[in-house]
Amino acid sequence: MPEGFKLDTPRVEDGAAIWRIARDSKALDLNSSYSYLLWCRDFAATSVVARDAEGEPAAFVTGYLRPESPETLVVWQVAVDDAHRGQGLAAALLDGLTTRAMHELGIRFVETTITPDNAASNRLFASFAERHRAQLKREVLFDAGLFPEQGHEPEVLHLIGPFGAPPGTCR
């Protein structure tokens, strides 16, 4: 974790700050402020925040276990406050969350979806797979035509894992 930040479990009181970070990212599909409050309540065990020296959220990762595949952590959103970008917070949060989830929840895979134009997220998850010596498979999960709004890019599924297995041995 970069100096001056602490990895922590999100609390309901963090919901508004997390919503603002997501809104200001200009890269994420913004959910309602209510959904971030629920996320901090119901999915805190599969999410993480980085707190600055004042204890305020500076970055977050939200995730959940896939109901049909409880060994899979789905990373929903990753965002870093603009003032704290470029310090490695996103990678540190992703590493910290998945390490915790491997030990406490028994996850073996990470999934996320990323639009092709989101270069930062594509780099983040490719480097994550490389650091963890895990296979990375990509395939379109939701084609652009499925989205009701005009101009939404396809969502490409990134399946990373299994963790702790030799490269090339993904299910």
Beta strands, then each sheet from edge to edge (+ up, - down):
strand 1: 6-8
strand 2: 48-51
strand 3: 57-66
strand 4: 69-80
strand 5: 109-114
strand 6: 136-142
strand 7: 155-160
sheet 1: 1+ 2- 3+ 4- 5- 7+ 6-
end
